[in-house]
Amino acid sequence: MRKNKNRGYQKLRVWNDAIDYYVQTCEVFQRFSYELKRVASQAIASSDSVHRNISEGYCRRSIHEYLNFLNIAISSLGESVSGLHAYRKSKQITEDQFQKLDTLAYKLENGLLKLIGSLEQKRKKGEWIDYLVVKESNATYGEK
């Protein structure tokens, strides 16, 4: 297994939940007809944005930037969920598809809110280190 401190976001439950949300969103929207490809593309893009912003914020290493990107992630999730309501009301997705995605989104949203709250507490208490400490080793770049 490859180890890299900058990839620690992969251990976060919210990041994994966001990946699952993206996968489920793709499964629903990739089957849309040609006439609705723009709608499908936007639904997939907003769900894709969630996991990307979680990881980008984590990799920035600054608590301020990390929180900013987590807030962008939760905003993208809000955009995605708003779309789900519209797609259900217009009968572009079924009630079952809506419920499945909305349940995942709800879990993800609560996880993001909990993570944001935890990080805000760390910032308030001064428990966050804004830099990544990399120890030198004899390992060649790219080795496992």
Secondary structure, 3 states (H helix, E strand, C coil): CCCCHHHHHHHCHHHHHHHHHHHHHHHHHCCCCHHHHHHHHHHHHHHHHHHHHHHHHHHHCCHHHHHHHHHHHHHHHHHHHHHHHHHHHCCCCCHHHHHHHHHHHHHHHHHHHHHHHHHHHHHHHCCCCCCCCCCCCCCCCCCC
